[in-house]
Amino acid sequence: METFTLDTDERLTTEDITDEVASVVPAGTNGTVTVFVGHTTAGVCLQEDEHRLRRDIVDFLGDVVDDEGWTHDRLDGNADSHLRALLLGPSETIPVVDGELQVGTWQSILFVECDGPRKREFRVQFVGD
């Protein structure tokens, strides 16, 4: 298992982490690689890395989950971030063939920050031959 960190600079944003995940995969191997973000206010998804779509993802999450009015806000004011992350999930698992991620033509591994700016840690594990 390997780890890497990422600093975000906005409350709700996306970052392409495909290269960081792919760097963990040994050349010529077959198996799966899993990327996990160990934070309850962030998520990981497979989606197209296109700047307009990434803006749409941010806008969609903002529209679906109101910024305020949640019970948890009385504790630390970030219930919206927890609820947005709930929609995404904390991990993705991708097949690997001959050392290459088997993502679709337009798929990238995107990290979605829901409570930034923050420093986030990712765990990446390859399992295979």
Residue, then its C-alpha position, 0 to 999 in steps of 0.5 A: m500500500e502506498t499513500f499520497t497527499l493533495d492540498t485543495d484550495e476551494r471548499l467544493t472542487t475536483e482534482d484528477i488523481t489518475d496519474e497518482v493512482a497509476s504510479v502505484v501499479p507495477a509494470g506488466t502486472n494484472g489485478t486491481v488497484t483501489v484508491f481510498v480517501g480516508h475522510t468523511t467530507a470527500g469522495v472519489c469517482l470515475q468520471e470524465d476529466e473535462h473542465r466543464l463537466r468538472r464544474d457541472i459536478v461541483d454545481f450539481l453537488g451544490d444544488v442537490v445538497d443545501d449549504e446550511g440548515w442541517t442538524h450536524d451544522r450545530l456541531d461544526g457547520n459542515a453537514d453539507s460536506h458530509l452529505r455530498a461525500l455520502l453521494l460519492g463514496p470514499s473509494e474506487t477499484i479499477p482493473v489492471v491488465d499488463g500494468e495499465l488501468q482499465v478505465g473507459t475511454w473518457q474515464s479518469i479517477l477524480f477526487v471530489e473535495c467537499d470541505g476544503p481547503r484541506k490537506r487530504e491523504f489517499r491510500v492506494q493498494f494494488v493486488g495482483d500478480 
